[in-house]
């Protein structure tokens, strides 16, 4: 009895500190995107230059994830050490932004380095959390555990919007605070214990990453994830600027408009994401992964379609849509990763989780970069509609997975 009780306590403590570490480190991911309106005003940056601040991180993340997947780092080394080193370097790279010209090539290099480091934080932290999965009883808690990690990612990604709101017009405050948060999170991970479900490291086999597309069930789960990612990061990257521009058409005081836009960005991305992840994680373990993902993508795709019609309109209506969008757009995210942990060979879970995130973030580069051109051509009224394509196609992929014989492995048989 004491052994079981100690394991339960160790699990709760470890999952808490994993989530805390992720929240803190992920603050550097969107630190530059959160201050985009301020940078645009102070340095007269173009929308294309602003998009590079986000896409450079995405490129770095993709390359870092591919290298990690090829070398099997997440399956071969202590995940806590990987997170400690990655988070520490990311903190330094983010802080160095204060010492380089904002419109210089060095700025892009620093954001690129930050992205590489994030590949050693997010998917590795996910594997660490999955090591504590309870596989006994009627319900597996895989979906909920991964949802906690994605909620932490979301809250951490949204934190710079909150820092920016209360930091006034000085964007340097946001960079400083997010860097301090990341270094704090890097050391917090040392308080975590590794769970009992970690498998012995397999021999190095770079071809193992190809299982992500050669196994039909994994391929469908990854296609669903790609549809989700087409929408997610483009929304996160551009929602703040959309709200800032829209609210300035309504409020006479530009600073008041920007303050409300930053707060709503944090609420929609951060608080909405936490609510969506935890609720979806709880129910996905009980009613099925494909049921939750299809439902969430239907709602988020609808929000992407209609929000532009309210551009420049009543802020409270936009706020309601943004909160619903923020909840639904991330609600399904953890379930794609949870599906991989259940469908993949156990000894290759870390590699295939990393491969999934690499493919997804590669796709975000296209979505993020086409947004400025779409805004210029169609205006904010129709720009977000292009993102609805992703959840529509992703929903079809998850419907096909539901019919796949391997789907019986999902959530203890609850598809």
C-alpha positions as CSV (number, residue, x, y, z in Angstrom):
1,X,0.0,0.0,0.0
2,X,2.8,2.4,0.9
3,X,4.5,1.7,-2.4
4,X,1.4,2.5,-4.4
5,X,0.7,5.6,-2.3
6,X,4.3,6.8,-2.8
7,X,4.0,6.3,-6.6
8,X,0.7,8.3,-6.7
9,X,2.3,11.1,-4.8
10,X,5.4,11.0,-7.0
11,X,3.2,11.1,-10.1
12,X,1.2,14.1,-8.9
13,X,4.4,16.0,-7.9
14,X,6.3,15.1,-11.1
15,X,3.4,16.0,-13.5
16,X,3.0,19.3,-11.6
17,X,6.6,20.3,-12.0
18,X,6.7,19.1,-15.6
19,X,3.8,21.4,-16.4
20,X,5.3,24.3,-14.4
21,X,8.6,23.9,-16.3
22,X,6.8,23.9,-19.7
23,X,4.8,27.0,-18.8
24,X,7.9,28.9,-17.8
25,X,10.2,27.8,-20.7
26,X,7.5,28.2,-23.4
27,X,7.3,31.9,-22.5
28,X,10.2,32.6,-24.9
29,X,8.4,30.9,-27.9
30,X,6.0,33.8,-28.6
31,X,7.8,36.6,-26.9
32,X,8.6,38.3,-30.2
33,X,5.1,37.7,-31.6
34,X,3.5,39.3,-28.5
35,X,5.4,42.5,-28.9
36,X,4.9,42.6,-32.7
37,X,2.6,45.7,-32.6
38,X,5.1,47.6,-30.5
39,X,8.0,46.6,-32.8
40,X,6.0,47.6,-35.8
41,X,5.3,51.0,-34.4
42,X,8.8,51.7,-33.0
43,X,10.9,50.3,-35.8
44,X,8.5,50.5,-38.8
45,X,8.8,46.8,-39.5
46,X,6.7,45.3,-42.3
47,X,4.3,42.4,-41.8
48,X,6.7,40.2,-43.6
49,X,9.5,41.1,-41.2
50,X,7.2,40.5,-38.3
51,X,6.2,37.1,-39.6
52,X,9.9,36.1,-39.8
53,X,10.1,36.6,-36.0
54,X,7.7,33.8,-35.6
55,X,8.6,31.6,-38.5
56,X,12.3,31.6,-37.6
57,X,11.3,29.9,-34.4
58,X,9.2,27.4,-36.3
59,X,12.1,26.6,-38.7
60,X,14.5,26.1,-35.8
61,X,11.9,23.9,-34.1
62,X,11.5,21.8,-37.2
63,X,15.2,21.3,-37.7
64,X,15.8,20.6,-34.1
65,X,13.0,18.1,-34.0
66,X,14.3,16.3,-37.1
67,X,17.8,16.0,-35.7
68,X,16.3,14.8,-32.4
69,X,14.1,12.2,-34.2
70,X,17.0,10.9,-36.5
71,X,19.3,10.5,-33.5
72,X,16.5,9.2,-31.2
73,X,17.6,11.7,-28.5
74,X,14.3,11.6,-26.6
75,X,14.5,7.8,-26.4
76,X,18.2,7.6,-25.6
77,X,19.0,10.2,-23.0
78,X,17.6,11.5,-19.7
79,X,14.8,13.8,-20.8
80,X,15.3,16.1,-17.8
81,X,18.9,16.9,-18.8
82,X,17.7,17.6,-22.4
83,X,15.1,20.0,-21.1
84,X,17.5,21.7,-18.7
85,X,20.1,22.4,-21.4
86,X,17.6,23.4,-24.0
87,X,15.6,25.7,-21.8
88,X,18.8,27.4,-20.5
89,X,20.1,28.1,-24.0
90,X,16.7,29.3,-25.1
91,X,16.6,31.8,-22.2
92,X,20.0,33.2,-23.2
93,X,19.0,33.5,-26.9
94,X,15.8,35.3,-26.0
95,X,17.6,37.7,-23.7
96,X,20.2,38.5,-26.3
97,X,17.4,40.1,-28.4
98,X,17.9,43.2,-26.2
99,X,21.5,43.6,-27.6
100,X,21.0,43.3,-31.3
101,X,19.2,45.6,-33.9
102,X,15.6,44.4,-34.2
103,X,15.7,44.5,-38.0
104,X,19.0,42.7,-38.3
105,X,19.9,39.2,-39.4
106,X,21.1,38.5,-35.8
107,X,17.6,38.9,-34.6
108,X,16.5,36.1,-36.9
109,X,19.4,33.9,-35.8
110,X,18.5,34.3,-32.2
111,X,14.8,33.4,-32.9
112,X,16.0,30.4,-34.9
113,X,18.2,29.2,-32.0
114,X,15.3,29.6,-29.7
115,X,13.2,27.3,-32.0
116,X,16.0,24.6,-32.0
117,X,16.0,24.6,-28.2
118,X,12.2,24.3,-28.1
119,X,12.5,20.9,-29.8
120,X,14.4,19.8,-26.7
121,X,11.6,21.0,-24.4
122,X,8.1,20.4,-25.7
123,X,8.1,16.9,-27.2
124,X,10.6,15.7,-24.6
125,X,8.4,17.0,-21.8
126,X,5.5,15.2,-23.4
127,X,7.4,11.9,-23.3
128,X,8.4,12.5,-19.7
129,X,4.7,13.1,-18.7
130,X,3.6,9.9,-20.6
131,X,6.0,7.9,-18.5
132,X,3.5,8.3,-15.7
133,X,0.4,7.1,-17.7
134,X,-1.9,4.8,-15.8
135,X,-2.7,1.9,-18.0
136,X,-4.8,-0.1,-15.6
137,X,-8.5,0.3,-14.8
138,X,-11.4,1.2,-17.0
139,X,-10.0,4.5,-18.2
140,X,-6.5,5.4,-19.3
141,X,-5.3,8.9,-18.4
142,X,-3.1,9.3,-21.4
143,X,-5.2,12.0,-22.9
144,X,-5.4,14.0,-19.7
145,X,-1.7,13.8,-19.0
146,X,-0.7,15.0,-22.5
147,X,-3.5,17.6,-22.3
148,X,-1.9,19.0,-19.1
149,X,1.4,19.4,-21.0
150,X,-0.3,21.0,-24.0
151,X,-2.2,23.3,-21.7
152,X,1.2,24.3,-20.1
153,X,2.6,24.9,-23.6
154,X,-0.4,27.1,-24.5
155,X,-0.3,29.1,-21.2
156,X,3.4,29.6,-21.6
157,X,3.0,30.7,-25.2
158,X,0.4,33.2,-24.2
159,X,2.3,34.5,-21.2
160,X,4.2,37.2,-23.2
161,X,0.8,38.8,-24.2
162,X,0.1,39.2,-20.5
163,X,3.6,40.5,-19.8
164,X,3.2,42.9,-22.7
165,X,-0.1,44.2,-21.4
166,X,1.2,45.2,-18.1
167,X,4.7,46.1,-19.3
168,X,3.4,49.3,-20.9
169,X,4.8,50.4,-24.2
170,X,8.3,49.1,-23.4
171,X,8.5,45.8,-25.1
172,X,11.9,45.1,-23.4
173,X,10.0,44.2,-20.2
174,X,8.3,41.3,-22.0
175,X,11.7,40.0,-23.3
176,X,13.3,40.3,-19.9
177,X,10.4,38.6,-18.0
178,X,10.0,35.7,-20.5
179,X,13.8,35.0,-20.3
180,X,13.7,34.9,-16.5
181,X,10.7,32.6,-16.7
182,X,12.6,30.2,-19.1
183,X,15.7,29.9,-16.9
184,X,13.4,29.3,-13.9
185,X,11.6,26.5,-15.8
186,X,14.8,24.9,-16.8
187,X,15.9,24.3,-13.2
188,X,12.4,23.3,-12.1
189,X,12.6,20.2,-14.3
190,X,15.3,18.8,-11.9
191,X,12.6,18.3,-9.3
192,X,10.8,15.7,-11.6
193,X,11.1,12.0,-11.3
194,X,10.9,9.7,-14.4
195,X,7.8,7.5,-14.4
196,X,7.7,3.7,-14.6
197,X,6.7,3.5,-18.2
198,X,10.0,4.6,-19.8
199,X,11.2,1.9,-22.1
200,X,14.8,0.9,-22.4
201,X,16.6,2.9,-25.1
202,X,16.5,0.9,-28.4
203,X,19.4,0.8,-30.8
204,X,19.9,3.9,-33.0
205,X,17.7,3.5,-36.0
206,X,17.0,6.7,-38.0
207,X,14.6,4.9,-40.3
208,X,12.2,4.5,-37.3
209,X,11.0,8.0,-37.9
210,X,9.4,6.8,-41.2
211,X,6.9,4.8,-39.2
212,X,5.0,8.0,-38.8
213,X,3.9,7.7,-42.5
214,X,4.3,4.0,-43.3
215,X,1.9,2.7,-40.6
216,X,-1.7,3.6,-41.7
217,X,-3.1,4.4,-38.3
218,X,-0.1,6.7,-37.4
219,X,-0.4,8.3,-40.8
220,X,-4.0,9.2,-40.3
221,X,-3.3,10.5,-36.8
222,X,-0.5,12.7,-38.2
223,X,-2.7,13.9,-41.0
224,X,-5.3,15.0,-38.4
225,X,-2.5,16.8,-36.5
226,X,-1.4,18.6,-39.7
227,X,-4.9,19.9,-40.3
228,X,-4.9,21.2,-36.7
229,X,-1.5,22.8,-37.0
230,X,-2.4,24.6,-40.3
231,X,-4.8,26.7,-38.2
232,X,-3.2,26.8,-34.8
233,X,0.0,28.7,-35.0
234,X,-1.1,31.1,-37.7
235,X,-4.0,32.1,-35.4
236,X,-1.6,32.4,-32.4
237,X,0.8,34.5,-34.4
238,X,-1.6,36.9,-35.9
239,X,-4.5,37.2,-33.5
240,X,-2.8,39.9,-31.5
241,X,-2.3,42.1,-34.5
242,X,-5.9,41.4,-35.7
243,X,-7.3,42.5,-32.3
244,X,-5.0,45.5,-32.0
245,X,-6.0,46.8,-35.5
246,X,-9.7,46.0,-34.9
247,X,-9.9,47.7,-31.5
248,X,-8.2,50.8,-32.7
249,X,-11.1,51.3,-35.1
250,X,-13.4,51.3,-32.1
251,X,-11.6,53.0,-29.2
252,X,-10.4,56.6,-29.5
253,X,-7.4,56.0,-27.2
254,X,-4.9,53.8,-29.1
255,X,-3.2,52.7,-25.8
256,X,-6.5,51.5,-24.4
257,X,-7.2,49.6,-27.6
258,X,-3.8,47.9,-27.4
259,X,-4.2,47.1,-23.7
260,X,-7.5,45.3,-24.3
261,X,-6.1,43.6,-27.4
262,X,-3.2,42.2,-25.4
263,X,-5.4,41.0,-22.5
264,X,-7.9,39.3,-24.9
265,X,-5.0,37.7,-26.8
266,X,-3.8,36.2,-23.5
267,X,-7.3,35.1,-22.5
268,X,-8.1,33.5,-25.8
269,X,-4.7,31.7,-26.3
270,X,-3.7,31.1,-22.7
271,X,-6.7,30.7,-20.5
272,X,-8.9,29.4,-23.3
273,X,-6.2,26.9,-24.2
274,X,-6.0,25.6,-20.6
275,X,-9.8,25.2,-20.4
276,X,-10.0,23.5,-23.8
277,X,-7.0,21.1,-23.2
278,X,-8.2,19.9,-19.7
279,X,-11.8,19.5,-20.6
280,X,-11.0,17.7,-23.9
281,X,-8.3,15.6,-22.2
282,X,-10.8,14.4,-19.5
283,X,-13.5,13.5,-22.0
284,X,-11.2,12.0,-24.7
285,X,-10.2,9.3,-22.3
286,X,-13.9,8.5,-21.7
287,X,-15.7,9.0,-25.0
288,X,-12.9,8.7,-27.5
289,X,-10.1,10.6,-29.1
290,X,-11.6,10.8,-32.6
291,X,-14.9,12.1,-31.2
292,X,-13.2,14.9,-29.3
293,X,-10.8,15.9,-32.1
294,X,-13.5,16.0,-34.8
295,X,-15.8,18.0,-32.6
296,X,-13.1,20.5,-31.7
297,X,-12.0,21.0,-35.3
298,X,-15.6,21.6,-36.4
299,X,-16.0,24.4,-33.9
300,X,-12.5,26.0,-34.4
301,X,-13.0,25.9,-38.2
302,X,-16.3,27.7,-37.9
303,X,-14.7,30.4,-35.7
304,X,-12.0,30.9,-38.2
305,X,-14.6,31.4,-40.9
306,X,-16.8,33.9,-39.1
307,X,-14.5,36.1,-36.9
308,X,-13.4,38.3,-39.8
309,X,-17.0,39.5,-40.4
310,X,-16.8,41.3,-37.0
311,X,-13.5,43.1,-37.7
312,X,-13.9,46.7,-36.5
313,X,-17.2,45.8,-34.8
314,X,-18.3,45.4,-31.2
315,X,-15.3,44.3,-29.1
316,X,-17.5,42.1,-26.8
317,X,-18.7,40.0,-29.8
318,X,-15.1,39.6,-31.0
319,X,-14.1,38.6,-27.5
320,X,-16.8,35.9,-27.3
321,X,-15.7,34.4,-30.6
322,X,-12.0,34.6,-29.7
323,X,-12.6,32.8,-26.4
324,X,-14.5,30.0,-28.1
325,X,-11.9,29.8,-30.8
326,X,-9.1,29.8,-28.3
327,X,-10.7,26.9,-26.4
328,X,-11.6,24.8,-29.4
329,X,-8.4,25.4,-31.5
330,X,-6.2,23.8,-28.9
331,X,-8.7,21.3,-27.3
332,X,-7.8,18.6,-29.9
333,X,-4.0,19.1,-29.9
334,X,-3.1,16.8,-27.0
335,X,-5.2,14.0,-28.4
336,X,-3.2,13.7,-31.6
337,X,-0.1,13.2,-29.5
338,X,-1.9,10.9,-27.1
339,X,-3.0,8.8,-30.2
340,X,0.7,8.5,-31.2
341,X,1.7,7.2,-27.8
342,X,-1.1,4.5,-28.0
343,X,-0.5,3.5,-31.7
344,X,3.2,3.7,-31.9
345,X,5.7,0.9,-30.9
346,X,6.4,1.7,-27.2
347,X,10.2,1.9,-27.6
348,X,9.8,4.5,-30.4
349,X,7.2,6.8,-28.8
350,X,9.8,9.6,-28.2
351,X,11.0,9.5,-31.8
352,X,7.5,9.4,-33.3
353,X,6.2,12.2,-31.0
354,X,9.2,14.3,-32.1
355,X,8.5,13.4,-35.8
356,X,4.9,14.4,-35.5
357,X,5.7,17.8,-34.1
358,X,8.4,18.3,-36.7
359,X,5.9,17.7,-39.6
360,X,3.3,19.9,-37.9
361,X,5.5,22.8,-37.3
362,X,7.0,22.6,-40.8
363,X,3.4,23.2,-42.1
364,X,2.9,26.2,-39.8
365,X,5.6,28.0,-41.8
366,X,3.4,28.2,-44.8
367,X,0.3,29.2,-42.9
368,X,2.1,31.9,-40.9
369,X,3.8,33.4,-44.0
370,X,0.8,33.5,-46.3
371,X,-1.2,35.5,-43.8
372,X,0.3,39.0,-44.6
373,X,-0.4,38.5,-48.3
374,X,-3.9,37.4,-47.7
375,X,-4.6,40.3,-45.3
376,X,-3.2,42.7,-48.0
377,X,-5.3,41.1,-50.7
378,X,-8.6,40.4,-48.9
379,X,-8.4,42.4,-45.6
380,X,-8.9,41.1,-42.1
381,X,-12.5,40.4,-42.9
382,X,-11.7,37.3,-44.9
383,X,-8.0,36.5,-44.0
384,X,-8.7,33.9,-41.3
385,X,-11.0,31.9,-43.6
386,X,-8.0,30.2,-45.3
387,X,-7.2,28.6,-41.9
388,X,-10.5,26.8,-41.8
389,X,-9.2,24.4,-44.5
390,X,-7.0,22.7,-42.0
391,X,-9.5,21.6,-39.4
392,X,-11.9,20.5,-42.2
393,X,-9.3,18.2,-43.8
394,X,-8.0,17.1,-40.3
395,X,-11.5,16.1,-39.3
396,X,-11.8,13.9,-42.4
397,X,-8.5,12.2,-41.5
398,X,-9.7,11.5,-37.9
399,X,-13.0,10.1,-39.2
400,X,-11.0,7.7,-41.3
401,X,-8.8,6.7,-38.3
402,X,-12.0,6.0,-36.4
403,X,-12.7,3.2,-39.0
404,X,-9.2,1.8,-38.9
405,X,-8.8,-1.5,-37.0
406,X,-5.9,-0.1,-35.1
407,X,-8.2,2.5,-33.6
408,X,-9.2,-0.1,-30.9
409,X,-5.9,0.9,-29.2
410,X,-7.1,4.4,-28.6
411,X,-8.2,5.2,-25.0
412,X,-8.7,1.6,-24.0
413,X,-11.0,0.9,-27.0
414,X,-12.9,4.2,-26.9
415,X,-12.3,5.6,-30.4
